[in-house]
Amino acid sequence: MKSIAKLLLLLALASPLSAFALFEECKGLFPNQAVPTTNQIGRDLCFDDFAIYYSVLDKKPIYAVEVLNGVQLLAQRPRRTNQFYEEARLAFQERALLSDYRGSGYDRGHNVPAGDMSSEGGMAQSFSLANIMPQARQNNQGIWAKNVEEPTRQYAKRTAGSLYIYTGSTGSIGTIGKSAVTIPSHIFKLVYDPSKKTAWAYWVENSNEAKMTPPISYAQLMQKTGIDFHLPIAITEAPTEAPSNAPAAQKTKVGGWYPVFFDQYLGDKADEIITKIKEGKVASVQIQYDRNAELAKQIAKQIQSQTAMIVTLIQSSPPQSTTVSYERNRVVVIIHSK
């Protein structure tokens, strides 16, 4: 029955899907601009500081990629926003919704961690639900954060150059929400060090009882996931010492889509959006809200009264959050810049 539902979803989608991701705007985020290949069908999404190959069937990333180095990690970091939002570039039937996670018992687990972000734009974009998967709560806040994400950052700080990091998930132990967001059975993080042409991967069960095991080889990860990352590998096991004199990888700033958050009406903030529209810098505007329809309509009315822009309003209910109590009253304006 699940296979039939997925087939019907594919037939209903407005634009064609492909198992061959292009990432035309952000190939610089991949080693030698070589994009991974897989038989999994998805959409490629470029962000300022990372990229995602997204499954419209599973409503979560197949994999995400980022470039990580000590310079950015040791510099002043942007404030964590905790402001999740739905990905406006995806059709409504393709995207995960804030309401899908309500009462699910699962965390909204980042693929590219917010803790890796070095710019305000990257920080905001990391909370797109396109970068999120259903993750066991104690796993997300415990073993994954402490034994995978933090050691990866510490290794990057000891490295002279940059690392390429791929994060994703695979398998299924069920779904959450009306959108049927797949709960993955396993999560992985692949670390590639171009200075030594070495790669290794963390492979963790997506459960609260998961135990940390030694990293697996690059070859083992490809076998488990069915993804060929096309890395120029000389050694397949985890290194025993930090490399030196690694070449710096180039980040490609692509922008394109970014959120602006309103917890109350702020005329100056709305005026900034209007100014960008009048300057011809904005292609489209979408406003997402839950309870605060009045604020959403007020912002839309101001934009449409002063510009020729047609604003799309979408209502969706975010999940309950112990850390962000005001999410349900928040309004998110998604800007598509030219």
C-alpha positions in Angstrom: 0.0 0.0 0.0 2.9 2.3 0.9 4.5 1.7 -2.5 1.2 2.5 -4.3 0.9 5.8 -2.3 4.5 6.8 -3.3 3.8 6.0 -7.0 0.6 8.2 -6.9 2.6 11.0 -5.3 5.2 10.8 -8.1 2.5 11.0 -10.7 0.9 14.0 -9.0 4.0 16.1 -8.9 4.0 19.1 -11.2 7.6 19.0 -12.3 9.8 16.0 -13.2 12.1 14.3 -10.7 15.5 12.9 -11.4 17.9 10.4 -9.8 20.7 12.6 -11.1 21.2 15.7 -9.0 22.8 18.7 -10.8 23.4 21.3 -8.1 24.3 23.8 -10.9 24.5 26.8 -8.5 26.6 25.2 -5.8 28.9 22.5 -7.3 31.8 24.2 -5.4 30.5 22.5 -2.2 31.5 19.1 -3.7 35.1 17.8 -4.0 36.2 18.4 -7.6 32.6 19.5 -8.2 31.7 15.8 -8.4 28.1 15.3 -7.4 27.2 11.9 -5.8 25.1 9.4 -7.8 22.3 7.3 -6.5 19.2 5.6 -7.8 17.1 7.5 -5.2 14.9 10.1 -6.8 15.0 13.6 -5.4 15.4 17.3 -5.8 18.7 19.2 -5.4 18.5 22.3 -3.2 21.4 24.9 -2.9 21.7 27.0 0.2 24.3 29.6 1.1 26.6 27.3 3.1 25.4 23.8 2.2 23.4 21.7 -0.3 20.8 19.0 0.0 19.6 16.2 -2.1 16.0 15.9 -0.9 13.6 13.0 -1.2 10.0 14.1 -2.0 8.9 10.6 -1.1 10.4 10.5 2.3 10.1 14.3 3.0 13.7 14.4 4.3 17.2 14.7 2.9 18.8 11.8 1.2 22.1 13.5 1.9 23.4 17.0 2.7 26.9 18.4 2.1 28.9 21.2 3.6 32.5 22.4 3.7 33.9 22.7 7.2 37.2 24.3 8.4 38.8 25.5 11.6 38.9 29.2 10.5 35.1 29.4 10.3 34.6 27.4 13.5 37.0 29.5 15.5 35.6 32.8 14.3 32.7 34.6 15.9 29.6 32.5 15.5 26.0 33.6 14.7 23.3 33.2 17.4 21.3 30.0 17.1 17.8 30.9 16.0 15.7 27.7 16.7 13.3 29.1 14.0 12.1 26.2 11.9 10.2 26.8 8.7 8.8 24.9 5.7 10.9 24.9 2.5 9.1 27.2 0.1 10.9 25.9 -3.0 9.2 22.6 -2.6 5.6 22.1 -3.7 3.2 21.7 -0.8 2.8 17.9 -1.5 6.6 17.5 -1.6 7.5 19.2 1.6 7.6 18.2 5.3 5.3 20.4 7.4 5.8 21.8 10.8 2.7 20.1 11.9 4.1 16.7 10.9 6.4 16.7 13.9 3.7 17.7 16.4 3.3 15.0 19.0 5.4 12.6 17.0 7.9 11.9 19.8 10.7 12.6 17.5 13.1 15.6 17.4 13.6 17.8 14.3 17.1 16.5 13.7 19.4 18.6 11.6 21.4 17.0 8.8 23.8 20.0 8.4 24.1 21.1 12.1 23.2 24.7 13.1 26.4 24.5 15.2 28.5 24.4 12.0 27.1 27.6 10.6 29.4 30.6 10.4 27.0 33.2 8.9 23.5 34.5 9.9 22.1 33.4 6.5 23.5 29.9 6.9 22.2 29.7 10.4 18.6 30.7 9.4 18.6 28.4 6.4 19.8 25.4 8.5 16.3 25.4 10.1 14.6 24.7 6.8 12.6 21.5 7.2 14.3 20.3 4.0 17.4 19.9 6.2 15.5 18.0 8.9 14.8 14.3 9.6 12.8 12.6 12.4 15.4 11.7 15.0 15.1 9.9 18.3 15.2 12.6 21.0 18.0 11.2 23.2 19.9 10.2 20.0 19.8 13.8 18.6 20.7 15.5 21.9 23.0 12.8 23.2 25.1 10.4 21.2 24.8 12.2 17.8 25.6 15.7 19.2 28.3 14.6 21.5 29.9 11.7 19.7 29.5 12.6 16.1 28.9 16.3 15.5 31.3 17.7 18.1 34.2 15.3 17.3 33.8 16.3 13.6 34.1 20.0 14.5 37.1 19.3 16.7 38.8 17.4 13.9 38.1 20.3 11.5 39.7 22.8 14.0 42.9 20.7 14.0 43.0 20.6 10.2 44.9 23.3 8.3 42.5 23.2 5.3 38.9 22.2 4.8 36.8 19.0 5.1 33.8 17.9 3.1 31.1 16.6 5.3 28.1 14.5 4.0 25.2 13.8 6.4 22.1 11.7 5.6 19.9 8.8 6.7 18.6 5.6 5.3 16.1 2.8 6.0 12.6 3.2 7.5 11.0 2.3 10.8 7.7 4.1 10.1 6.4 7.6 9.3 5.2 10.7 11.2 2.5 13.3 10.4 0.0 13.6 7.6 2.8 14.1 5.1 4.2 10.6 6.0 7.7 11.8 6.8 9.9 8.7 6.9 11.6 7.9 10.2 15.0 6.6 9.1 16.5 3.5 10.8 20.1 4.7 10.5 22.0 8.1 10.3 25.4 8.6 8.8 28.0 11.3 8.6 30.8 11.0 6.0 34.0 13.0 6.6 36.4 13.5 3.6 39.8 15.0 4.2 41.2 16.1 0.8 44.7 16.6 2.2 45.1 12.9 2.8 42.4 11.7 0.4 41.0 9.9 3.3 37.3 9.3 4.2 35.5 7.6 7.1 31.9 7.5 8.3 29.9 7.5 11.4 27.0 5.0 11.2 24.4 5.3 14.0 21.1 3.6 14.7 18.3 6.1 15.0 17.1 5.1 18.4 17.3 6.4 22.0 19.3 3.2 22.9 21.9 3.5 20.1 25.4 2.7 21.1 28.5 4.3 19.6 30.5 2.0 17.4 33.9 2.6 15.6 33.7 4.5 12.2 33.1 2.5 9.2 35.0 2.7 5.9 34.0 4.8 2.9 33.4 1.6 0.9 31.2 0.2 3.6 29.1 3.4 3.7 28.6 3.3 -0.1 27.4 -0.4 0.2 25.0 0.5 3.0 23.5 3.6 1.4 23.7 2.8 -2.3 25.3 6.3 -2.8 28.5 6.8 -4.7 30.0 10.0 -3.4 32.8 9.9 -6.1 35.6 10.8 -3.7 39.2 10.5 -4.8 40.1 8.1 -2.0 43.6 6.8 -1.2 42.8 5.5 2.3 39.4 4.3 3.5 39.8 4.2 7.3 39.7 7.0 9.9 43.0 8.8 10.3 45.0 8.6 13.4 46.5 12.1 13.3 45.4 15.5 12.1 46.6 16.4 8.6 48.5 19.6 7.8 48.8 22.0 4.8 45.4 21.0 3.4 44.2 23.1 0.5 41.3 25.4 1.3 38.1 24.5 -0.4 36.1 27.3 -2.0 32.5 28.0 -0.8 30.0 29.1 -3.3 27.5 31.6 -2.0 24.3 31.1 -3.8 21.6 32.5 -1.5 18.3 32.6 -3.4 15.9 31.8 -0.6 16.0 33.1 2.9 13.5 33.5 5.8 12.5 36.7 7.7 10.9 36.1 11.0 8.1 38.2 12.6 7.0 37.6 16.2 5.2 40.9 16.1 4.5 43.6 13.6 7.7 45.6 12.8 7.2 48.2 10.1 10.9 48.8 9.5 11.4 45.1 8.8 8.5 45.0 6.4 9.8 48.2 4.7 13.2 46.5 4.1 11.4 43.7 2.2 9.4 46.3 0.2 12.6 48.2 -0.6 14.2 45.0 -2.0 11.1 44.3 -4.1 11.1 47.8 -5.5 14.8 47.5 -6.3 14.0 44.4 -8.4 15.9 42.0 -6.0 12.9 39.8 -5.1 11.3 37.2 -7.4 8.6 36.0 -5.1 7.3 36.1 -1.5 5.6 33.4 0.6 4.3 33.9 4.1 3.9 31.0 6.5 1.9 31.2 9.7 -0.1 29.2 12.2 -2.3 31.1 14.7 -1.3 34.6 13.8 -3.3 35.0 10.6 -3.9 38.7 11.4 -0.1 39.5 11.5 0.5 37.4 8.3 -2.3 39.3 6.4 -1.1 42.7 7.8 2.4 42.0 6.3 1.0 40.7 3.0 -1.3 43.8 2.7 1.6 46.2 3.3 3.7 44.5 0.7 0.9 44.2 -1.9 -0.3 47.8 -1.3 3.2 49.2 -2.1 4.4 46.8 -4.8 3.1 44.7 -7.6 4.2 41.5 -5.8 1.6 38.8 -5.3 2.1 37.3 -1.8 1.2 33.6 -1.1 -0.1 32.8 2.4 0.3 29.2 3.8 -1.0 28.1 7.2 0.8 25.2 9.0 0.9 24.3 12.6 4.4 23.8 14.2 5.0 21.0 16.8 5.1 21.7 20.5 8.6 22.8 21.5 10.2 22.9 25.0 12.7 25.4 23.8 10.7 27.7 21.6 7.3 28.5 23.2 6.3 31.2 20.7 6.6 29.3 17.5 2.8 29.1 16.9 2.4 32.9 16.9 5.4 33.4 14.6 5.1 34.5 11.0 7.8 33.6 8.5 8.2 35.5 5.3 10.2 33.5 2.7 12.0 35.7 0.3 13.0 34.4 -3.1 15.7 36.7 -4.3 16.7 37.2 -7.9 
